[in-house]
Amino acid sequence: MEAWWFLFPEAVEAVRPRAWRNKLPREAQDVELINQPKKELQRVTRGKSAPEYAESDSPTIAAYIKEKSLTPLCPCKSYDCMVKLAISIR
């Protein structure tokens, strides 16, 4: 899940806009190759006075993606499969 959040930097940063602004990379990358994506997301969001990413932020991130109808920064096979599965279940 956390690897997918790198596909939506705007949504992650919207959780704590002042503290996390411009913390996530904006260039295309194969997020499935990120080693320990949860720890990496915590590392990039860590600040002196702001809390780092926590699993409890995920529902807020997902809601933002849905609300804004965001598209991923770049293609991702596992994310695309999840979306196709979710659509087929509806």
PDB file with one MODEL, atoms N, CA, C and O in Angstrom:
MODEL        1
ATOM      1  N   MET A   1       0.823  -1.188   0.000  1.00  0.00           N
ATOM      2  CA  MET A   1       0.000   0.000   0.000  1.00  0.00           C
ATOM      3  C   MET A   1       0.874   1.262   0.000  1.00  0.00           C
ATOM      4  O   MET A   1       0.649   2.178  -0.790  1.00  0.00           O
ATOM      5  N   GLU A   2       1.853   1.300   0.875  1.00  0.00           N
ATOM      6  CA  GLU A   2       2.683   2.504   0.984  1.00  0.00           C
ATOM      7  C   GLU A   2       3.457   2.778  -0.303  1.00  0.00           C
ATOM      8  O   GLU A   2       3.700   3.936  -0.642  1.00  0.00           O
ATOM      9  N   ALA A   3       3.844   1.728  -1.022  1.00  0.00           N
ATOM     10  CA  ALA A   3       4.531   1.952  -2.301  1.00  0.00           C
ATOM     11  C   ALA A   3       3.605   2.708  -3.249  1.00  0.00           C
ATOM     12  O   ALA A   3       4.050   3.596  -3.977  1.00  0.00           O
ATOM     13  N   TRP A   4       2.333   2.362  -3.241  1.00  0.00           N
ATOM     14  CA  TRP A   4       1.374   3.046  -4.125  1.00  0.00           C
ATOM     15  C   TRP A   4       1.241   4.517  -3.767  1.00  0.00           C
ATOM     16  O   TRP A   4       0.986   5.337  -4.649  1.00  0.00           O
ATOM     17  N   TRP A   5       1.404   4.868  -2.518  1.00  0.00           N
ATOM     18  CA  TRP A   5       1.261   6.283  -2.142  1.00  0.00           C
ATOM     19  C   TRP A   5       2.311   7.148  -2.831  1.00  0.00           C
ATOM     20  O   TRP A   5       2.093   8.344  -3.027  1.00  0.00           O
ATOM     21  N   PHE A   6       3.439   6.560  -3.199  1.00  0.00           N
ATOM     22  CA  PHE A   6       4.446   7.320  -3.955  1.00  0.00           C
ATOM     23  C   PHE A   6       3.941   7.682  -5.354  1.00  0.00           C
ATOM     24  O   PHE A   6       4.504   8.561  -6.007  1.00  0.00           O
ATOM     25  N   LEU A   7       2.892   7.015  -5.811  1.00  0.00           N
ATOM     26  CA  LEU A   7       2.277   7.350  -7.101  1.00  0.00           C
ATOM     27  C   LEU A   7       1.400   8.598  -7.001  1.00  0.00           C
ATOM     28  O   LEU A   7       1.012   9.175  -8.017  1.00  0.00           O
ATOM     29  N   PHE A   8       1.094   9.006  -5.779  1.00  0.00           N
ATOM     30  CA  PHE A   8       0.176  10.122  -5.536  1.00  0.00           C
ATOM     31  C   PHE A   8       0.769  11.104  -4.520  1.00  0.00           C
ATOM     32  O   PHE A   8       0.214  11.271  -3.434  1.00  0.00           O
ATOM     33  N   PRO A   9       1.876  11.748  -4.854  1.00  0.00           N
ATOM     34  CA  PRO A   9       2.522  12.634  -3.877  1.00  0.00           C
ATOM     35  C   PRO A   9       1.608  13.759  -3.395  1.00  0.00           C
ATOM     36  O   PRO A   9       1.676  14.149  -2.229  1.00  0.00           O
ATOM     37  N   GLU A  10       0.767  14.276  -4.263  1.00  0.00           N
ATOM     38  CA  GLU A  10      -0.157  15.347  -3.872  1.00  0.00           C
ATOM     39  C   GLU A  10      -1.095  14.877  -2.761  1.00  0.00           C
ATOM     40  O   GLU A  10      -1.370  15.622  -1.820  1.00  0.00           O
ATOM     41  N   ALA A  11      -1.578  13.661  -2.870  1.00  0.00           N
ATOM     42  CA  ALA A  11      -2.509  13.126  -1.870  1.00  0.00           C
ATOM     43  C   ALA A  11      -1.819  12.909  -0.525  1.00  0.00           C
ATOM     44  O   ALA A  11      -2.390  13.211   0.523  1.00  0.00           O
ATOM     45  N   VAL A  12      -0.602  12.391  -0.552  1.00  0.00           N
ATOM     46  CA  VAL A  12       0.145  12.178   0.695  1.00  0.00           C
ATOM     47  C   VAL A  12       0.398  13.526   1.363  1.00  0.00           C
ATOM     48  O   VAL A  12       0.169  13.687   2.561  1.00  0.00           O
ATOM     49  N   GLU A  13       0.866  14.478   0.586  1.00  0.00           N
ATOM     50  CA  GLU A  13       1.211  15.784   1.150  1.00  0.00           C
ATOM     51  C   GLU A  13      -0.025  16.538   1.643  1.00  0.00           C
ATOM     52  O   GLU A  13       0.091  17.419   2.495  1.00  0.00           O
ATOM     53  N   ALA A  14      -1.203  16.204   1.118  1.00  0.00           N
ATOM     54  CA  ALA A  14      -2.436  16.862   1.556  1.00  0.00           C
ATOM     55  C   ALA A  14      -2.809  16.491   2.990  1.00  0.00           C
ATOM     56  O   ALA A  14      -3.582  17.204   3.630  1.00  0.00           O
ATOM     57  N   VAL A  15      -2.272  15.389   3.498  1.00  0.00           N
ATOM     58  CA  VAL A  15      -2.561  14.980   4.880  1.00  0.00           C
ATOM     59  C   VAL A  15      -2.013  16.024   5.857  1.00  0.00           C
ATOM     60  O   VAL A  15      -2.683  16.401   6.819  1.00  0.00           O
ATOM     61  N   ARG A  16      -0.810  16.477   5.602  1.00  0.00           N
ATOM     62  CA  ARG A  16      -0.177  17.518   6.427  1.00  0.00           C
ATOM     63  C   ARG A  16       0.508  18.509   5.477  1.00  0.00           C
ATOM     64  O   ARG A  16       1.726  18.472   5.304  1.00  0.00           O
ATOM     65  N   PRO A  17      -0.289  19.394   4.862  1.00  0.00           N
ATOM     66  CA  PRO A  17       0.239  20.253   3.790  1.00  0.00           C
ATOM     67  C   PRO A  17       1.434  21.117   4.166  1.00  0.00           C
ATOM     68  O   PRO A  17       2.359  21.262   3.367  1.00  0.00           O
ATOM     69  N   ARG A  18       1.435  21.678   5.331  1.00  0.00           N
ATOM     70  CA  ARG A  18       2.572  22.538   5.700  1.00  0.00           C
ATOM     71  C   ARG A  18       3.830  21.732   5.981  1.00  0.00           C
ATOM     72  O   ARG A  18       4.927  22.117   5.577  1.00  0.00           O
ATOM     73  N   ALA A  19       3.667  20.620   6.671  1.00  0.00           N
ATOM     74  CA  ALA A  19       4.821  19.827   7.092  1.00  0.00           C
ATOM     75  C   ALA A  19       5.376  18.942   5.972  1.00  0.00           C
ATOM     76  O   ALA A  19       6.586  18.732   5.899  1.00  0.00           O
ATOM     77  N   TRP A  20       4.510  18.423   5.106  1.00  0.00           N
ATOM     78  CA  TRP A  20       4.948  17.444   4.120  1.00  0.00           C
ATOM     79  C   TRP A  20       5.047  18.012   2.700  1.00  0.00           C
ATOM     80  O   TRP A  20       5.327  17.262   1.764  1.00  0.00           O
ATOM     81  N   ARG A  21       4.826  19.297   2.522  1.00  0.00           N
ATOM     82  CA  ARG A  21       4.855  19.895   1.181  1.00  0.00           C
ATOM     83  C   ARG A  21       6.195  19.614   0.491  1.00  0.00           C
ATOM     84  O   ARG A  21       7.263  19.826   1.064  1.00  0.00           O
ATOM     85  N   ASN A  22       6.109  19.137  -0.741  1.00  0.00           N
ATOM     86  CA  ASN A  22       7.284  18.861  -1.590  1.00  0.00           C
ATOM     87  C   ASN A  22       8.263  17.851  -0.992  1.00  0.00           C
ATOM     88  O   ASN A  22       9.460  17.898  -1.275  1.00  0.00           O
ATOM     89  N   LYS A  23       7.761  16.956  -0.180  1.00  0.00           N
ATOM     90  CA  LYS A  23       8.629  15.932   0.423  1.00  0.00           C
ATOM     91  C   LYS A  23       8.780  14.692  -0.459  1.00  0.00           C
ATOM     92  O   LYS A  23       9.810  14.018  -0.415  1.00  0.00           O
ATOM     93  N   LEU A  24       7.751  14.391  -1.263  1.00  0.00           N
ATOM     94  CA  LEU A  24       7.791  13.185  -2.083  1.00  0.00           C
ATOM     95  C   LEU A  24       8.301  13.491  -3.481  1.00  0.00           C
ATOM     96  O   LEU A  24       8.058  14.576  -4.011  1.00  0.00           O
ATOM     97  N   PRO A  25       9.015  12.526  -4.085  1.00  0.00           N
ATOM     98  CA  PRO A  25       9.528  12.740  -5.441  1.00  0.00           C
ATOM     99  C   PRO A  25       8.391  12.867  -6.447  1.00  0.00           C
ATOM    100  O   PRO A  25       7.332  12.259  -6.288  1.00  0.00           O
ATOM    101  N   ARG A  26       8.624  13.659  -7.476  1.00  0.00           N
ATOM    102  CA  ARG A  26       7.618  13.869  -8.523  1.00  0.00           C
ATOM    103  C   ARG A  26       8.011  13.200  -9.845  1.00  0.00           C
ATOM    104  O   ARG A  26       7.252  13.260 -10.812  1.00  0.00           O
ATOM    105  N   GLU A  27       9.173  12.571  -9.897  1.00  0.00           N
ATOM    106  CA  GLU A  27       9.581  11.918 -11.132  1.00  0.00           C
ATOM    107  C   GLU A  27       9.044  10.485 -11.159  1.00  0.00           C
ATOM    108  O   GLU A  27       8.838   9.856 -10.121  1.00  0.00           O
ATOM    109  N   ALA A  28       8.826   9.996 -12.374  1.00  0.00           N
ATOM    110  CA  ALA A  28       8.340   8.630 -12.545  1.00  0.00           C
ATOM    111  C   ALA A  28       9.378   7.657 -11.991  1.00  0.00           C
ATOM    112  O   ALA A  28      10.580   7.810 -12.211  1.00  0.00           O
ATOM    113  N   GLN A  29       8.885   6.659 -11.270  1.00  0.00           N
ATOM    114  CA  GLN A  29       9.764   5.628 -10.726  1.00  0.00           C
ATOM    115  C   GLN A  29       8.970   4.344 -10.579  1.00  0.00           C
ATOM    116  O   GLN A  29       7.746   4.379 -10.445  1.00  0.00           O
ATOM    117  N   ASP A  30       9.644   3.235 -10.604  1.00  0.00           N
ATOM    118  CA  ASP A  30       8.983   1.957 -10.392  1.00  0.00           C
ATOM    119  C   ASP A  30       8.827   1.785  -8.882  1.00  0.00           C
ATOM    120  O   ASP A  30       9.747   1.332  -8.201  1.00  0.00           O
ATOM    121  N   VAL A  31       7.667   2.147  -8.375  1.00  0.00           N
ATOM    122  CA  VAL A  31       7.454   2.130  -6.921  1.00  0.00           C
ATOM    123  C   VAL A  31       7.506   0.726  -6.340  1.00  0.00           C
ATOM    124  O   VAL A  31       7.707   0.558  -5.137  1.00  0.00           O
ATOM    125  N   GLU A  32       7.326  -0.279  -7.184  1.00  0.00           N
ATOM    126  CA  GLU A  32       7.399  -1.652  -6.695  1.00  0.00           C
ATOM    127  C   GLU A  32       8.830  -2.045  -6.327  1.00  0.00           C
ATOM    128  O   GLU A  32       9.047  -3.071  -5.684  1.00  0.00           O
ATOM    129  N   LEU A  33       9.796  -1.238  -6.731  1.00  0.00           N
ATOM    130  CA  LEU A  33      11.199  -1.517  -6.401  1.00  0.00           C
ATOM    131  C   LEU A  33      11.676  -0.779  -5.155  1.00  0.00           C
ATOM    132  O   LEU A  33      12.833  -0.918  -4.758  1.00  0.00           O
ATOM    133  N   ILE A  34      10.799   0.000  -4.539  1.00  0.00           N
ATOM    134  CA  ILE A  34      11.189   0.715  -3.327  1.00  0.00           C
ATOM    135  C   ILE A  34      11.363  -0.295  -2.198  1.00  0.00           C
ATOM    136  O   ILE A  34      10.438  -1.034  -1.861  1.00  0.00           O
ATOM    137  N   ASN A  35      12.540  -0.315  -1.629  1.00  0.00           N
ATOM    138  CA  ASN A  35      12.842  -1.218  -0.527  1.00  0.00           C
ATOM    139  C   ASN A  35      12.169  -0.696   0.738  1.00  0.00           C
ATOM    140  O   ASN A  35      12.412   0.441   1.142  1.00  0.00           O
ATOM    141  N   GLN A  36      11.345  -1.496   1.354  1.00  0.00           N
ATOM    142  CA  GLN A  36      10.615  -1.128   2.574  1.00  0.00           C
ATOM    143  C   GLN A  36       9.877   0.206   2.396  1.00  0.00           C
ATOM    144  O   GLN A  36      10.239   1.204   3.020  1.00  0.00           O
ATOM    145  N   PRO A  37       8.850   0.221   1.552  1.00  0.00           N
ATOM    146  CA  PRO A  37       8.159   1.471   1.226  1.00  0.00           C
ATOM    147  C   PRO A  37       7.559   2.198   2.432  1.00  0.00           C
ATOM    148  O   PRO A  37       7.530   3.428   2.451  1.00  0.00           O
ATOM    149  N   LYS A  38       7.082   1.462   3.436  1.00  0.00           N
ATOM    150  CA  LYS A  38       6.537   2.141   4.608  1.00  0.00           C
ATOM    151  C   LYS A  38       7.628   2.938   5.324  1.00  0.00           C
ATOM    152  O   LYS A  38       7.427   4.095   5.693  1.00  0.00           O
ATOM    153  N   LYS A  39       8.767   2.309   5.510  1.00  0.00           N
ATOM    154  CA  LYS A  39       9.883   3.002   6.169  1.00  0.00           C
ATOM    155  C   LYS A  39      10.377   4.167   5.322  1.00  0.00           C
ATOM    156  O   LYS A  39      10.753   5.208   5.861  1.00  0.00           O
ATOM    157  N   GLU A  40      10.379   4.005   4.007  1.00  0.00           N
ATOM    158  CA  GLU A  40      10.817   5.096   3.127  1.00  0.00           C
ATOM    159  C   GLU A  40       9.834   6.268   3.192  1.00  0.00           C
ATOM    160  O   GLU A  40      10.247   7.428   3.213  1.00  0.00           O
ATOM    161  N   LEU A  41       8.548   5.964   3.223  1.00  0.00           N
ATOM    162  CA  LEU A  41       7.548   7.033   3.335  1.00  0.00           C
ATOM    163  C   LEU A  41       7.675   7.738   4.684  1.00  0.00           C
ATOM    164  O   LEU A  41       7.540   8.959   4.758  1.00  0.00           O
ATOM    165  N   GLN A  42       7.929   6.994   5.729  1.00  0.00           N
ATOM    166  CA  GLN A  42       8.156   7.606   7.041  1.00  0.00           C
ATOM    167  C   GLN A  42       9.403   8.481   7.020  1.00  0.00           C
ATOM    168  O   GLN A  42       9.415   9.565   7.603  1.00  0.00           O
ATOM    169  N   ARG A  43      10.442   8.014   6.355  1.00  0.00           N
ATOM    170  CA  ARG A  43      11.688   8.774   6.286  1.00  0.00           C
ATOM    171  C   ARG A  43      11.485  10.106   5.557  1.00  0.00           C
ATOM    172  O   ARG A  43      11.933  11.150   6.031  1.00  0.00           O
ATOM    173  N   VAL A  44      10.813  10.064   4.410  1.00  0.00           N
ATOM    174  CA  VAL A  44      10.682  11.302   3.631  1.00  0.00           C
ATOM    175  C   VAL A  44       9.704  12.289   4.256  1.00  0.00           C
ATOM    176  O   VAL A  44       9.795  13.489   3.994  1.00  0.00           O
ATOM    177  N   THR A  45       8.781  11.815   5.067  1.00  0.00           N
ATOM    178  CA  THR A  45       7.825  12.731   5.699  1.00  0.00           C
ATOM    179  C   THR A  45       8.273  13.202   7.079  1.00  0.00           C
ATOM    180  O   THR A  45       7.671  14.104   7.662  1.00  0.00           O
ATOM    181  N   ARG A  46       9.314  12.596   7.588  1.00  0.00           N
ATOM    182  CA  ARG A  46       9.810  12.945   8.925  1.00  0.00           C
ATOM    183  C   ARG A  46      10.305  14.389   8.933  1.00  0.00           C
ATOM    184  O   ARG A  46      11.016  14.826   8.028  1.00  0.00           O
ATOM    185  N   GLY A  47       9.919  15.108   9.961  1.00  0.00           N
ATOM    186  CA  GLY A  47      10.378  16.485  10.118  1.00  0.00           C
ATOM    187  C   GLY A  47      10.641  16.793  11.575  1.00  0.00           C
ATOM    188  O   GLY A  47      10.338  15.991  12.458  1.00  0.00           O
ATOM    189  N   LYS A  48      11.205  17.956  11.817  1.00  0.00           N
ATOM    190  CA  LYS A  48      11.531  18.337  13.194  1.00  0.00           C
ATOM    191  C   LYS A  48      10.291  18.506  14.057  1.00  0.00           C
ATOM    192  O   LYS A  48      10.269  18.080  15.212  1.00  0.00           O
ATOM    193  N   SER A  49       9.257  19.129  13.494  1.00  0.00           N
ATOM    194  CA  SER A  49       8.081  19.425  14.313  1.00  0.00           C
ATOM    195  C   SER A  49       6.809  18.735  13.819  1.00  0.00           C
ATOM    196  O   SER A  49       5.730  18.971  14.363  1.00  0.00           O
ATOM    197  N   ALA A  50       6.923  17.895  12.807  1.00  0.00           N
ATOM    198  CA  ALA A  50       5.735  17.239  12.263  1.00  0.00           C
ATOM    199  C   ALA A  50       5.847  15.730  12.412  1.00  0.00           C
ATOM    200  O   ALA A  50       6.943  15.173  12.336  1.00  0.00           O
ATOM    201  N   PRO A  51       4.728  15.076  12.621  1.00  0.00           N
ATOM    202  CA  PRO A  51       4.776  13.617  12.704  1.00  0.00           C
ATOM    203  C   PRO A  51       5.056  13.020  11.326  1.00  0.00           C
ATOM    204  O   PRO A  51       4.683  13.588  10.300  1.00  0.00           O
ATOM    205  N   GLU A  52       5.710  11.880  11.326  1.00  0.00           N
ATOM    206  CA  GLU A  52       5.959  11.179  10.074  1.00  0.00           C
ATOM    207  C   GLU A  52       4.711  10.401   9.671  1.00  0.00           C
ATOM    208  O   GLU A  52       3.769  10.275  10.455  1.00  0.00           O
ATOM    209  N   TYR A  53       4.710   9.883   8.453  1.00  0.00           N
ATOM    210  CA  TYR A  53       3.601   9.068   7.961  1.00  0.00           C
ATOM    211  C   TYR A  53       3.336   7.917   8.922  1.00  0.00           C
ATOM    212  O   TYR A  53       4.261   7.310   9.461  1.00  0.00           O
ATOM    213  N   ALA A  54       2.054   7.630   9.126  1.00  0.00           N
ATOM    214  CA  ALA A  54       1.624   6.472   9.906  1.00  0.00           C
ATOM    215  C   ALA A  54       0.547   5.742   9.108  1.00  0.00           C
ATOM    216  O   ALA A  54      -0.132   6.347   8.279  1.00  0.00           O
ATOM    217  N   GLU A  55       0.393   4.461   9.353  1.00  0.00           N
ATOM    218  CA  GLU A  55      -0.623   3.675   8.646  1.00  0.00           C
ATOM    219  C   GLU A  55      -2.003   4.312   8.771  1.00  0.00           C
ATOM    220  O   GLU A  55      -2.820   4.199   7.857  1.00  0.00           O
ATOM    221  N   SER A  56      -2.266   4.966   9.869  1.00  0.00           N
ATOM    222  CA  SER A  56      -3.572   5.600  10.073  1.00  0.00           C
ATOM    223  C   SER A  56      -3.820   6.763   9.107  1.00  0.00           C
ATOM    224  O   SER A  56      -4.947   7.252   9.017  1.00  0.00           O
ATOM    225  N   ASP A  57      -2.786   7.216   8.382  1.00  0.00           N
ATOM    226  CA  ASP A  57      -2.954   8.259   7.374  1.00  0.00           C
ATOM    227  C   ASP A  57      -3.514   7.701   6.070  1.00  0.00           C
ATOM    228  O   ASP A  57      -4.010   8.463   5.241  1.00  0.00           O
ATOM    229  N   SER A  58      -3.445   6.401   5.876  1.00  0.00           N
ATOM    230  CA  SER A  58      -3.856   5.795   4.609  1.00  0.00           C
ATOM    231  C   SER A  58      -5.303   6.080   4.214  1.00  0.00           C
ATOM    232  O   SER A  58      -5.539   6.400   3.049  1.00  0.00           O
ATOM    233  N   PRO A  59      -6.286   5.982   5.112  1.00  0.00           N
ATOM    234  CA  PRO A  59      -7.652   6.295   4.695  1.00  0.00           C
ATOM    235  C   PRO A  59      -7.809   7.736   4.192  1.00  0.00           C
ATOM    236  O   PRO A  59      -8.565   7.990   3.254  1.00  0.00           O
ATOM    237  N   THR A  60      -7.101   8.665   4.812  1.00  0.00           N
ATOM    238  CA  THR A  60      -7.160  10.069   4.385  1.00  0.00           C
ATOM    239  C   THR A  60      -6.549  10.222   2.998  1.00  0.00           C
ATOM    240  O   THR A  60      -7.082  10.944   2.156  1.00  0.00           O
ATOM    241  N   ILE A  61      -5.437   9.548   2.765  1.00  0.00           N
ATOM    242  CA  ILE A  61      -4.785   9.600   1.457  1.00  0.00           C
ATOM    243  C   ILE A  61      -5.707   9.011   0.396  1.00  0.00           C
ATOM    244  O   ILE A  61      -5.900   9.607  -0.664  1.00  0.00           O
ATOM    245  N   ALA A  62      -6.271   7.851   0.678  1.00  0.00           N
ATOM    246  CA  ALA A  62      -7.171   7.200  -0.281  1.00  0.00           C
ATOM    247  C   ALA A  62      -8.396   8.059  -0.573  1.00  0.00           C
ATOM    248  O   ALA A  62      -8.824   8.162  -1.723  1.00  0.00           O
ATOM    249  N   ALA A  63      -8.954   8.669   0.451  1.00  0.00           N
ATOM    250  CA  ALA A  63     -10.125   9.536   0.256  1.00  0.00           C
ATOM    251  C   ALA A  63      -9.788  10.737  -0.621  1.00  0.00           C
ATOM    252  O   ALA A  63     -10.595  11.145  -1.457  1.00  0.00           O
ATOM    253  N   TYR A  64      -8.611  11.298  -0.437  1.00  0.00           N
ATOM    254  CA  TYR A  64      -8.179  12.442  -1.238  1.00  0.00           C
ATOM    255  C   TYR A  64      -8.031  12.036  -2.704  1.00  0.00           C
ATOM    256  O   TYR A  64      -8.453  12.764  -3.604  1.00  0.00           O
ATOM    257  N   ILE A  65      -7.433  10.873  -2.935  1.00  0.00           N
ATOM    258  CA  ILE A  65      -7.272  10.375  -4.300  1.00  0.00           C
ATOM    259  C   ILE A  65      -8.633  10.221  -4.963  1.00  0.00           C
ATOM    260  O   ILE A  65      -8.823  10.622  -6.112  1.00  0.00           O
ATOM    261  N   LYS A  66      -9.567   9.644  -4.240  1.00  0.00           N
ATOM    262  CA  LYS A  66     -10.914   9.438  -4.785  1.00  0.00           C
ATOM    263  C   LYS A  66     -11.619  10.766  -5.019  1.00  0.00           C
ATOM    264  O   LYS A  66     -12.194  10.990  -6.084  1.00  0.00           O
ATOM    265  N   GLU A  67     -11.576  11.633  -4.036  1.00  0.00           N
ATOM    266  CA  GLU A  67     -12.259  12.932  -4.125  1.00  0.00           C
ATOM    267  C   GLU A  67     -11.759  13.758  -5.305  1.00  0.00           C
ATOM    268  O   GLU A  67     -12.549  14.383  -6.012  1.00  0.00           O
ATOM    269  N   LYS A  68     -10.455  13.758  -5.515  1.00  0.00           N
ATOM    270  CA  LYS A  68      -9.845  14.574  -6.574  1.00  0.00           C
ATOM    271  C   LYS A  68      -9.717  13.817  -7.897  1.00  0.00           C
ATOM    272  O   LYS A  68      -9.257  14.379  -8.892  1.00  0.00           O
ATOM    273  N   SER A  69     -10.125  12.538  -7.912  1.00  0.00           N
ATOM    274  CA  SER A  69      -9.991  11.689  -9.108  1.00  0.00           C
ATOM    275  C   SER A  69      -8.576  11.724  -9.665  1.00  0.00           C
ATOM    276  O   SER A  69      -8.370  11.888 -10.868  1.00  0.00           O
ATOM    277  N   LEU A  70      -7.610  11.568  -8.777  1.00  0.00           N
ATOM    278  CA  LEU A  70      -6.208  11.638  -9.180  1.00  0.00           C
ATOM    279  C   LEU A  70      -5.812  10.402  -9.980  1.00  0.00           C
ATOM    280  O   LEU A  70      -6.338   9.309  -9.773  1.00  0.00           O
ATOM    281  N   THR A  71      -4.881  10.603 -10.886  1.00  0.00           N
ATOM    282  CA  THR A  71      -4.299   9.488 -11.623  1.00  0.00           C
ATOM    283  C   THR A  71      -2.864   9.301 -11.136  1.00  0.00           C
ATOM    284  O   THR A  71      -2.222  10.260 -10.708  1.00  0.00           O
ATOM    285  N   PRO A  72      -2.370   8.087 -11.200  1.00  0.00           N
ATOM    286  CA  PRO A  72      -1.004   7.828 -10.721  1.00  0.00           C
ATOM    287  C   PRO A  72       0.035   8.619 -11.511  1.00  0.00           C
ATOM    288  O   PRO A  72      -0.143   8.906 -12.695  1.00  0.00           O
ATOM    289  N   LEU A  73       1.102   8.956 -10.836  1.00  0.00           N
ATOM    290  CA  LEU A  73       2.221   9.678 -11.429  1.00  0.00           C
ATOM    291  C   LEU A  73       2.822   8.904 -12.603  1.00  0.00           C
ATOM    292  O   LEU A  73       3.279   9.502 -13.577  1.00  0.00           O
ATOM    293  N   CYS A  74       2.820   7.583 -12.508  1.00  0.00           N
ATOM    294  CA  CYS A  74       3.354   6.730 -13.561  1.00  0.00           C
ATOM    295  C   CYS A  74       2.670   5.367 -13.472  1.00  0.00           C
ATOM    296  O   CYS A  74       2.021   5.068 -12.469  1.00  0.00           O
ATOM    297  N   PRO A  75       2.807   4.545 -14.498  1.00  0.00           N
ATOM    298  CA  PRO A  75       2.184   3.218 -14.458  1.00  0.00           C
ATOM    299  C   PRO A  75       2.768   2.338 -13.357  1.00  0.00           C
ATOM    300  O   PRO A  75       3.939   2.451 -12.996  1.00  0.00           O
ATOM    301  N   CYS A  76       1.921   1.465 -12.842  1.00  0.00           N
ATOM    302  CA  CYS A  76       2.336   0.509 -11.811  1.00  0.00           C
ATOM    303  C   CYS A  76       1.462  -0.733 -11.971  1.00  0.00           C
ATOM    304  O   CYS A  76       0.244  -0.660 -11.806  1.00  0.00           O
ATOM    305  N   LYS A  77       2.069  -1.858 -12.288  1.00  0.00           N
ATOM    306  CA  LYS A  77       1.300  -3.074 -12.564  1.00  0.00           C
ATOM    307  C   LYS A  77       0.402  -3.485 -11.399  1.00  0.00           C
ATOM    308  O   LYS A  77      -0.777  -3.778 -11.599  1.00  0.00           O
ATOM    309  N   SER A  78       0.944  -3.507 -10.204  1.00  0.00           N
ATOM    310  CA  SER A  78       0.141  -3.979  -9.069  1.00  0.00           C
ATOM    311  C   SER A  78      -1.025  -3.030  -8.784  1.00  0.00           C
ATOM    312  O   SER A  78      -2.121  -3.477  -8.449  1.00  0.00           O
ATOM    313  N   TYR A  79      -0.790  -1.731  -8.917  1.00  0.00           N
ATOM    314  CA  TYR A  79      -1.875  -0.770  -8.696  1.00  0.00           C
ATOM    315  C   TYR A  79      -2.935  -0.924  -9.784  1.00  0.00           C
ATOM    316  O   TYR A  79      -4.129  -0.927  -9.486  1.00  0.00           O
ATOM    317  N   ASP A  80      -2.511  -1.053 -11.038  1.00  0.00           N
ATOM    318  CA  ASP A  80      -3.458  -1.228 -12.137  1.00  0.00           C
ATOM    319  C   ASP A  80      -4.307  -2.478 -11.950  1.00  0.00           C
ATOM    320  O   ASP A  80      -5.507  -2.462 -12.223  1.00  0.00           O
ATOM    321  N   CYS A  81      -3.690  -3.563 -11.484  1.00  0.00           N
ATOM    322  CA  CYS A  81      -4.440  -4.804 -11.220  1.00  0.00           C
ATOM    323  C   CYS A  81      -5.469  -4.601 -10.115  1.00  0.00           C
ATOM    324  O   CYS A  81      -6.595  -5.087 -10.214  1.00  0.00           O
ATOM    325  N   MET A  82      -5.085  -3.889  -9.072  1.00  0.00           N
ATOM    326  CA  MET A  82      -6.017  -3.631  -7.976  1.00  0.00           C
ATOM    327  C   MET A  82      -7.208  -2.811  -8.461  1.00  0.00           C
ATOM    328  O   MET A  82      -8.347  -3.096  -8.092  1.00  0.00           O
ATOM    329  N   VAL A  83      -6.955  -1.801  -9.282  1.00  0.00           N
ATOM    330  CA  VAL A  83      -8.041  -0.955  -9.802  1.00  0.00           C
ATOM    331  C   VAL A  83      -8.975  -1.787 -10.682  1.00  0.00           C
ATOM    332  O   VAL A  83     -10.196  -1.699 -10.551  1.00  0.00           O
ATOM    333  N   LYS A  84      -8.405  -2.587 -11.570  1.00  0.00           N
ATOM    334  CA  LYS A  84      -9.237  -3.439 -12.443  1.00  0.00           C
ATOM    335  C   LYS A  84     -10.074  -4.398 -11.617  1.00  0.00           C
ATOM    336  O   LYS A  84     -11.248  -4.607 -11.922  1.00  0.00           O
ATOM    337  N   LEU A  85      -9.502  -4.980 -10.588  1.00  0.00           N
ATOM    338  CA  LEU A  85     -10.235  -5.902  -9.718  1.00  0.00           C
ATOM    339  C   LEU A  85     -11.369  -5.156  -9.008  1.00  0.00           C
ATOM    340  O   LEU A  85     -12.495  -5.650  -8.945  1.00  0.00           O
ATOM    341  N   ALA A  86     -11.073  -3.982  -8.480  1.00  0.00           N
ATOM    342  CA  ALA A  86     -12.090  -3.207  -7.772  1.00  0.00           C
ATOM    343  C   ALA A  86     -13.244  -2.838  -8.698  1.00  0.00           C
ATOM    344  O   ALA A  86     -14.405  -2.868  -8.289  1.00  0.00           O
ATOM    345  N   ILE A  87     -12.929  -2.492  -9.937  1.00  0.00           N
ATOM    346  CA  ILE A  87     -13.967  -2.134 -10.909  1.00  0.00           C
ATOM    347  C   ILE A  87     -14.810  -3.358 -11.259  1.00  0.00           C
ATOM    348  O   ILE A  87     -16.027  -3.250 -11.404  1.00  0.00           O
ATOM    349  N   SER A  88     -14.178  -4.508 -11.395  1.00  0.00           N
ATOM    350  CA  SER A  88     -14.923  -5.722 -11.766  1.00  0.00           C
ATOM    351  C   SER A  88     -15.832  -6.186 -10.634  1.00  0.00           C
ATOM    352  O   SER A  88     -16.837  -6.850 -10.889  1.00  0.00           O
ATOM    353  N   ILE A  89     -15.502  -5.854  -9.403  1.00  0.00           N
ATOM    354  CA  ILE A  89     -16.314  -6.268  -8.258  1.00  0.00           C
ATOM    355  C   ILE A  89     -17.580  -5.418  -8.142  1.00  0.00           C
ATOM    356  O   ILE A  89     -18.607  -5.879  -7.643  1.00  0.00           O
ATOM    357  N   ARG A  90     -17.492  -4.189  -8.603  1.00  0.00           N
ATOM    358  CA  ARG A  90     -18.671  -3.302  -8.514  1.00  0.00           C
ATOM    359  C   ARG A  90     -19.782  -3.907  -9.246  1.00  0.00           C
ATOM    360  O   ARG A  90     -20.870  -3.333  -9.302  1.00  0.00           O
TER     361      ARG A  90
ENDMDL
END
